[in-house]
Amino acid sequence: MLSPDQTYQLLRALTSPIVAVTSAQNGKRNGMILDSAIRASIVPTVPRVSVYVHKFNFSHDLIFQTGRFGLHLLHTGQFDLIHRLGFFSGRDRDKLADVPHHLGTLGVPVLDDCHAHFECVVANVMDTGSSTCFLGDVQAVGFGAATVPRGEVMTAAYFRAHMPPDWRPKRSSNAPSNSPSSGAGRSNRCGGGRRCDGMRDGGCGMGIRNVGCVFGYASRITHLASRASYFFSVLTITLTPSCRPRLPLNEALGLLFAGDGMKSSLASMRSASRSRMR
């Protein structure tokens, strides 16, 4: 059996192109960098994508609550944008403040400069433990502020090969290359020495890993704790025969953790399902 580090290095070959994901809610907006976006449909008339977002990311709850996000394929000339969106947290600053963008048809920020962009509505979610997988129905497609794609797509391989040296993890001089403390894909600090909050924001897997954020987890725990009494109340009602639940158990539990945007999407899908049954 290979070591966890060896397995991780092999799994890095499965990464997607480098993408920017944007979201907004109640005047708050954010952008993040990740390499976990994939095409999720082989049917041309049903374009879909999926993205994995860590639960401690600032963007996570914006997407979870609104049920919408923007996905941008970047081009090879956008290292500055990757640094701006990928090395800082939206909790500390408005990362889109100096980035040219406009609101798309779904109300999500659309970056003016990109290879291509996709505006998505969340169709389904899957809890994967430390992350959430968002399945998105593509509602609008474009090229930022342009009319044609710009440049070549920024692949994960290109990013790693051309990453500025000061972005790379620092290795301890007395640590073996396969040691967890060596920085080989495990650093939680950027080249400047500060916590690499943005790559945490992106869950990137691009050679700059970290152990997470205590404050992010604390916020998430508080959020879940506030739903605890509601959870058990609904669960009790759902399991009590005399209450005649209006939703199957799996849907009732799912709605407990869904944001308003996804609740609307789930309600629409359920209504459509009922219409087909009639």
N, C-alpha and C positions, 0 to 999 in steps of 0.2 A: 504494500500500500504506500502510495506517495505521501509525502508530508503535506500539511495544509498549504504551505507556501508554494510548493511545486504544483499542487493542484490549482491553486489560484492563478499562477502564471499561465497555465494551460487555458484556463477559463477566460483569461483576458483576450484570447483570440476570438471570442464570441461577441465582442463589443460592437456597437453600432457606430455610425459616423458621429462626430461631435455635434451636438445640437444645443440650441438655446430654447428653453421652455419659459413662457411668460404667463402670468396670471394676474388677476385683479379682483378686489372685493372692497366695497364701501370706501372707495377713494384710495385704498392701498394697492400698490402695484409692485410686481417683482419679476426678476428674470434670473434664471439659473442655468448652469451648464451641466449636461450629463451625456453619457454614452450608452444609455440603456433604452433607446427608442428603436422599435422595429415595426415593419409593416405587418398588419394583423389581419389582412384579408387578401384572398386571391381572386376575388370577384371585382372586376373593374368598376362596376356600377355601385359597389358598396365599399368605398375606400375607408379603411380603418387603420389606426396606429395604436400601439401600446407603449407606455412608459412606466418605468419603476422609479418611484420617488421615496426617499427615506422619510420616515414619520417625523423625524426631528427637524426636517427642512422647513424653513419659513414658507416656502411655496406649497408644501403639502396641504396645509389646511385651507389655503386660498383655493386650490383646485378642488379639494374635498367638499368644501362648503358651496362653491358656485357650480361645480360640475362642468367647468369650461377651462380650456387652456389653449395657448398658441405654441406650435412646434415649428422651429426654424432650422433648416439645414444651413450650416455656415459654409463660407468659402475659405480657401487657404490663406487669405490675407487678413483674417480676423482674430489674430492672437491678442490684440489689445482688448477686444470685446470679451474674449474668453477670460482674460485677467480681471476685467471689471465685474463681470457677472459671476465668475467662478472662484474668486479668492476672498470674497467678503459676504457677509450675511445681510439679507434685506431687513433683519431686525435692527441693524445698526445704522443703515443708511438707505436712501432711495437709489437703488442701483441703476435705475433707468433715467435718472434726472438729467444726465448729460448724453444720453444715447438717443439719437433721432428715432422717433417711432410715432405711430398713430394708432388710434383705436380701430379695430377691425369690425366686421359685421356682427360679431358675437360680444363685442365690448372688451375683448382681451387686447393687450398691447401687441402691435405688430411692428417688428423692427424694420426700419426703412432699408437698411443694408443687410442683405442675406442672399443665399443662393435660391432659397424658396421657403415659403411659409405655409402652414396648414392650421386653420382654426378648427378646433375640435370640441364636441360636446361629449361628456363622459357617458358611455352607454352601460358600463359595468365596472366593478372594482373587485380586486382580490387581495385579501390580506396575506402577505407573504412573510410575516414576522416583523422584521425591522423595517420593511418597506411596504408600500401599497402599489399594486399594479393597476394603472388606470387604462381602461380600454376606451379609445376615443373614436367617435364617428366624425369623419372629416366633413365639415360643412362649407368651408371656403378655402380656396387655394390661390396663391399668388406668388409674387417675387419681391416682396417688400414694397418699396416705392418704385421699383423698376417694372418693365413689361416683359423682360426675359431673364433667365437665370444669370447670375453673376459668378464668374470664376469657376474653379473646380471645387467639388465638395471636400470639406475638411474631414478626412477619415481619421479614425483613432490611430492608425499606423503612421499617418503623416504627422499628426500632432506629436506623437512620441518621438519621432525622428527629428523634429524641428523645434521641440520644446526648448525655450531659453534655459541655459544651464542653471540659473539661479532659481528656477522653478522646481528643479529636481530635488528629491529628498537627500538630506545630508547623511552620509554614512559615518558611523563611529570608526575611528582608526583601529580600535582593538576589537571590533565586533565582526564575526564571520558573516559572509554574504547571505547566508540562509538564516541568520539570527533574527528573531522578531524585533530586536532593537537596532538592526542595521540600517533601517530606513528603506529597505528594498520593497517599495510599494506599501509601506506601513506608516510613513510619517504623517503626523497630523498638523504639520506646520509648513507654511509656504517657504519659498526661497528666502524671503525677507526675515524669517525667524518668527513671525507671528502665527497664531493659530490659523490653519487653512480653512477658514469658515466657509468660503465659497465652494470649495470642492466637497466640503461636507454638504453644502447647499445643493450640490449636484449629484452626490453619490457617484462620483465619476468613474472610479476604477481605472483612471488613466495614468497610473503610476504614482498618484498622490493620495494615499489612503489615510484615514485617521480613525481614532477610537470613538468619535462621537462627541456630543456636547451635553454636559450635565444639565445645563439650563434648558436645552431643547427637550430633553427627556422629562424634566420636572414639569415643564409646561404641558407636555402631552399627558403625563400622569394626572395632573390637575384637571385637564379637560375630560379625561375618562372618568375620573372620580365624580365629577359633577353630574354624570349620567347614570351613576350606579343605582340610585334609588329608583329612577325611572325605568331602568333596565329590568330590575326585579319585579316591579309593578306590572309592566307589560307582559313579562314572562309568566307571571302568576295568572294573569287574566287569560293569556293565550292557552295555557294548559288546563284551565278550569272548564269542564264541559258545559256548565250552565251559562257561561259567558258567550257561547257561540261566536268565536272569533271570525272577523271578516277577512283576515289574511292568513295564509298558511304560515306555519311557525317560522320557516326560513325567511320569508319576506318580512314578517313582523320584526324579527331580530335584525335583519338587514337595514330596515328603516330607522332603527335606533341610532345607527352610526352614520347615516347618510346626511349630507348637507341639503339645504333647500333646493339647490340646483338639481342634485341627483334625485331628490324626492319627486320633483316635477317630471324628470325623465322616466323614473320607475312608474309613476302614475300614468303617464302617457302610454308606456309599453303595456301596462296592465289593461288599460282601456281598449287598446288595439287588440289585445289577446281576447278580451271578452267579445268584441265585435266579430272576430273571426269565429268564435264558438257559436255565436248566434246564427 
